[in-house]
């Protein structure tokens, strides 16, 4: 067995250790603080905590049902009509929620369906003059459907597109009707992916923070993550925060373990789909039903996006762009997002390189512990939500330093770690392919170190590295989780400033900031998808 280069493996282990330190440090802070007040921590497992846990599970379950169920119909409608005018545009529309920060989407839903929203008069007319708005469980469900129904539709469509064309040809030759095609061809393909996709959506809703914080509307609609934030930021009750965190992590670990067992795709592929050739034509009734399903789904996605743009254009954008607070927040956001993306790419590349070196060195033998840790370490960070990591370090650091002064460091490090699973998707396949092609030749020619990076690796990896960088930067730019705990008047990002303006009922300013933030994140996501769609 050939020994792998020591420097590559050491760098990957250091990157993995950095990610592990974030998680261990968070738990250490919570355990130390909880140990000082163990009685209150145990007493925090009361009726309130159980009620919050019950609501967390309930809203996640309902959100999963209203996202996955309709997505089956919409995906089948797209599959049954593989070529119609506007199909590609609609699929691109379904990718837009992936590029929008949760806070921006929440504001768009409020601008459309809130008490003073664009559709408020219509709902008042339909409801006999009463329209209470969509705060509470209804708002949370709509927001989760806005994000997850397009994602699940695309994932189900991938499953249908994977059906071999020979099966459709045979079904046509046998004269199968729509019902027989569904039960014998389509449903088996969907059923195989259904548990994993439903589990993925459930986990996303279980760990939802910004949506519930913005649209929850009070104690009756509070999840565990929001309760952790409230326990630290408003009540400063570390004992209760410890109890809430323990329950949140326990639920997340259980769901993630089930998810991995079901083989779910934790990153959610957002690439466009190309349907296999069909040899049948839907009837008139089925075509009308499919058209209605697609139109309703498109309205769910397009409505909040149009509301974001309309409300944002009504704001005084010129005044906002010249405000010192807005310029400072935008500068802070861009700087922190750039640093976070750079750190994320460096960590991801180090872990991918070390794992590949170890795999190449063993030459077919069983993988060791280090290789398995590097292989799964990128996804393990998903077990711990950002608000939990932030809460643990908030408690741990408050005894040694001014936690609000450390906001930039925490935002950069936590957001970088949380983006690693997604950056790994863009970087690792390209790195492994390039390394497989070049390792032996570089060894024969004695090319290594910086010369290899400059002459061999960089030309092959610059595009996937740019893709991972843009994606990580977009995720960091729109994040509210960590800055919600560590933010202050001295350190503000665009999401934090937007949340403040919403809290002070400056809705016009909030709408303008949401539009600016949405355009920045959308531009980055478009760059990432464009780069990712080209060969290096």
Beta strands, then each sheet from edge to edge (+ up, - down):
end
